[in-house]
Amino acid sequence: MNTEKKNEDTNATGFFALYADENDTVEEMVPTTRHFLWLDSEGGQSIAASRTSSIASQGVHITMLGIAEPNTTYPFKRGVVVADYIPKIWAGRSWDSVDGSGQVNIDEVDYDKGTLKGKFDFTARSVDGTQTARIRGSFNLQK
């Protein structure tokens, strides 16, 4: 995600739980202080959370293409759902979600009120393919 896009995103209120297990070590809860949500009733959702407002701060950014429906599961797959994971130690580039490695479950969505609730799990891989992280979490956000 580029800096301009991240700075334009809508801050959100609510709940965001994020857990990461980098390189099969131990799963850790990632405390998040910055949350944002973008909803488009004509197709497209984006949610993110990070430790701080810095672009290099550990966190996750998930983008769903198309219209989100409540009680629906979407696979991590290019053209459907993709994610960037910003690892604990920033090395200049986020890690990409691996196609087929997980899913986003949308429990509730209300475009008029600007709310989105659900959970996710996926594997992210560094660009050079040498590192991975298992990412999971849940969210209940309002823009």
Helices and strands as residue ranges (DSSP letters): H 3-8, E 13-22, E 28-29, E 34-39, E 45-50, E 59-64, E 72-75, E 81-86, E 95-97, E 103-110, E 115-125, E 132-142
